[in-house]
Amino acid sequence: MSESAEGVDDRDDRRLPPGQAVRTTRHRALHYGPVPAFRPEKWDFRVMGATADLGSYRWTWDEFAALPRSGAVSDFHCVMRFSIPGVAWAGVSSAELVAAAPPGPDVTHVMAWGEYGYSANLRLDDFLREGVLLATHRDGAPLPAENGHPLRLVVPHLYGWKSVKWLRAVEYMTADRRGFWEERGYHNRAEAWSEQRFSHQEEAGQGPPL
């Protein structure tokens, strides 16, 4: 195998989307803004927007931790062209969340909200794809602080910026609205296997319909 100075195996294309290489060494976590402090007594998680009953839902940390749990093993694909294969995540599945807080019949998209107002939009069917988790654990241990502790979204088939760290809310939407990086030139959908990295690809009609 060939390995670059950055710890990326540039010849290993196992299970990888186009343009990606396996990250073989520990890397610095990438995120916008500082790592927030976790205060369990003040933390909550909310579902809001176009819910079926037009109300909102709220869980404390203890209540969220008591929800039914799921696990999934998936590859993580960063838009910076590296991938981490076989990450074991555990948490609450998106399907379980939607069962607990049903969306209205006209919902087409969700906005995932993190700390400090960070956001990422997803199509509802992407949010409900098998393997999507609201994760509390990675590789059998609680998430490290820099990787989203206590809760992050994991959407394996989309680039990593859609897997919002320090997740605090999910908003149901009846029309699409761009999130933080989508407003700053990144692709609106971000499907890794179609290499949907930047917004100019939307204008060129590259990749599947949004």
PLY file of the C-alpha trace (Angstrom):
ply
format ascii 1.0
element vertex 210
property float x
property float y
property float z
element edge 209
property int vertex1
property int vertex2
end_header
0.00 0.00 0.00
1.03 3.59 -0.58
0.63 6.14 2.21
1.07 9.87 1.93
2.55 12.16 4.55
-0.99 13.05 5.64
-1.75 9.43 6.54
-4.01 8.76 3.57
-3.73 5.51 1.64
-4.02 6.80 -1.91
-4.36 3.36 -3.55
-7.02 1.80 -1.33
-10.41 2.24 -3.00
-12.32 -0.41 -1.03
-15.99 0.60 -0.75
-15.05 4.20 -1.44
-16.99 6.84 -3.34
-15.11 8.51 -6.21
-12.40 10.95 -5.21
-11.96 9.50 -1.72
-8.98 7.80 -0.05
-8.78 5.88 3.23
-7.50 7.83 6.21
-5.00 5.53 7.92
-3.89 7.70 10.83
-5.65 9.69 13.51
-6.78 13.05 12.17
-7.69 16.36 13.70
-11.44 16.69 14.04
-12.86 19.27 11.63
-15.60 21.60 12.82
-16.74 25.20 12.72
-16.43 27.11 15.98
-15.31 25.98 19.45
-16.13 22.67 21.13
-19.15 23.34 23.38
-19.26 22.29 27.02
-21.80 19.58 27.88
-23.96 20.35 30.92
-26.38 17.41 31.25
-28.66 19.23 33.68
-29.26 21.99 31.10
-29.07 19.98 27.89
-32.20 19.14 25.92
-33.13 17.89 22.47
-36.10 19.14 20.48
-38.16 18.24 17.43
-40.06 21.19 16.01
-41.55 22.61 12.85
-44.27 20.90 10.82
-45.03 18.04 13.21
-48.17 15.95 12.73
-49.88 17.56 15.75
-48.31 21.02 15.15
-46.65 20.81 18.55
-43.01 20.48 19.55
-41.22 17.70 21.41
-38.52 17.94 24.04
-36.30 15.41 25.82
-33.91 16.00 28.67
-30.59 14.17 28.54
-31.89 11.38 30.80
-35.07 11.05 28.74
-33.17 10.95 25.47
-30.74 8.37 26.83
-33.72 6.14 27.71
-35.03 5.99 24.11
-34.66 2.64 22.27
-31.14 2.26 20.94
-29.73 0.96 17.68
-26.27 0.31 16.28
-24.83 0.53 12.78
-21.41 0.13 11.18
-20.73 2.49 8.29
-18.00 4.35 6.44
-17.56 8.08 7.08
-16.82 10.24 4.04
-15.42 13.75 4.47
-15.73 16.28 1.66
-12.00 16.91 2.20
-11.48 13.65 0.25
-10.72 11.20 3.02
-12.85 8.33 4.31
-12.81 6.33 7.54
-14.11 2.80 6.93
-16.06 0.64 9.35
-17.02 3.07 12.11
-19.33 1.48 14.71
-21.97 3.96 15.86
-24.71 3.55 18.48
-27.62 5.75 19.41
-31.21 6.42 18.41
-32.22 5.68 14.82
-33.84 8.43 12.80
-36.79 6.10 12.26
-37.23 5.76 16.03
-37.15 9.53 16.44
-39.77 10.02 13.72
-41.97 7.38 15.36
-41.75 9.27 18.66
-42.28 12.68 17.03
-44.21 12.17 13.76
-43.87 14.70 10.94
-46.87 16.18 9.18
-47.95 14.74 5.83
-46.43 17.59 3.81
-42.92 17.38 5.28
-40.26 16.93 2.60
-37.05 18.01 4.38
-35.50 18.36 7.80
-33.04 20.86 9.19
-30.58 19.43 11.71
-29.53 22.06 14.25
-26.33 21.93 16.27
-24.84 24.17 18.94
-24.14 27.82 18.06
-26.82 27.79 15.35
-24.96 25.44 12.98
-27.39 23.74 10.59
-27.55 21.25 7.71
-30.58 20.48 5.56
-31.53 16.98 4.40
-34.29 15.47 2.34
-36.67 13.51 4.54
-35.92 10.28 2.68
-32.17 10.82 3.25
-32.85 11.40 6.96
-34.85 8.16 7.13
-32.32 6.04 5.20
-31.26 2.83 6.93
-28.15 3.40 9.06
-28.90 7.03 9.91
-28.46 7.54 13.65
-28.56 10.21 16.29
-25.38 8.82 17.78
-24.15 8.97 21.35
-21.35 6.38 21.01
-18.59 5.54 18.54
-16.62 2.29 18.59
-18.17 1.27 21.91
-17.40 4.47 23.84
-19.19 7.80 24.31
-18.39 10.28 21.57
-15.25 12.33 22.21
-16.02 15.99 22.81
-14.43 17.08 19.51
-16.49 14.49 17.61
-19.85 15.74 18.85
-20.40 14.61 22.45
-23.03 14.05 23.66
-25.01 13.69 20.41
-24.35 13.91 16.70
-26.18 13.00 13.55
-24.66 10.26 11.36
-25.77 10.13 7.71
-23.36 7.65 6.09
-24.27 8.14 2.42
-23.83 11.93 2.53
-20.63 13.90 3.06
-19.67 14.47 6.67
-20.81 18.08 7.04
-24.40 16.76 6.95
-23.63 14.62 10.04
-24.13 17.53 12.41
-22.09 17.47 15.62
-23.45 18.59 19.01
-26.97 18.03 17.72
-29.72 19.87 19.61
-32.79 19.86 17.37
-34.46 18.55 14.24
-36.86 20.83 12.39
-39.47 19.37 10.02
-39.92 21.48 6.87
-42.50 21.48 4.06
-39.99 23.09 1.65
-36.23 22.98 1.37
-34.00 25.59 2.99
-30.21 25.61 2.86
-28.11 25.10 5.96
-24.82 26.67 7.06
-22.36 25.23 4.52
-24.99 24.94 1.78
-25.34 28.74 1.92
-21.55 29.00 1.56
-21.04 27.09 -1.67
-21.39 23.43 -0.74
-23.78 21.08 -2.52
-27.37 21.13 -1.35
-27.68 17.34 -1.11
-24.06 16.09 -0.74
-24.45 12.47 -1.88
-20.94 11.04 -1.61
-21.29 8.31 -4.23
-22.31 10.92 -6.82
-19.46 13.21 -5.65
-21.81 16.12 -4.96
-19.34 18.46 -3.30
-20.08 22.02 -4.44
-23.10 24.10 -5.41
-21.84 24.76 -8.96
-22.54 21.06 -9.66
-26.21 21.73 -9.08
-26.17 24.46 -11.71
-24.46 22.12 -14.15
-27.08 19.45 -13.53
-24.55 16.93 -12.22
-25.75 14.05 -10.08
-29.29 12.89 -9.34
-32.18 15.32 -8.82
-32.14 17.20 -5.49
0 1
1 2
2 3
3 4
4 5
5 6
6 7
7 8
8 9
9 10
10 11
11 12
12 13
13 14
14 15
15 16
16 17
17 18
18 19
19 20
20 21
21 22
22 23
23 24
24 25
25 26
26 27
27 28
28 29
29 30
30 31
31 32
32 33
33 34
34 35
35 36
36 37
37 38
38 39
39 40
40 41
41 42
42 43
43 44
44 45
45 46
46 47
47 48
48 49
49 50
50 51
51 52
52 53
53 54
54 55
55 56
56 57
57 58
58 59
59 60
60 61
61 62
62 63
63 64
64 65
65 66
66 67
67 68
68 69
69 70
70 71
71 72
72 73
73 74
74 75
75 76
76 77
77 78
78 79
79 80
80 81
81 82
82 83
83 84
84 85
85 86
86 87
87 88
88 89
89 90
90 91
91 92
92 93
93 94
94 95
95 96
96 97
97 98
98 99
99 100
100 101
101 102
102 103
103 104
104 105
105 106
106 107
107 108
108 109
109 110
110 111
111 112
112 113
113 114
114 115
115 116
116 117
117 118
118 119
119 120
120 121
121 122
122 123
123 124
124 125
125 126
126 127
127 128
128 129
129 130
130 131
131 132
132 133
133 134
134 135
135 136
136 137
137 138
138 139
139 140
140 141
141 142
142 143
143 144
144 145
145 146
146 147
147 148
148 149
149 150
150 151
151 152
152 153
153 154
154 155
155 156
156 157
157 158
158 159
159 160
160 161
161 162
162 163
163 164
164 165
165 166
166 167
167 168
168 169
169 170
170 171
171 172
172 173
173 174
174 175
175 176
176 177
177 178
178 179
179 180
180 181
181 182
182 183
183 184
184 185
185 186
186 187
187 188
188 189
189 190
190 191
191 192
192 193
193 194
194 195
195 196
196 197
197 198
198 199
199 200
200 201
201 202
202 203
203 204
204 205
205 206
206 207
207 208
208 209
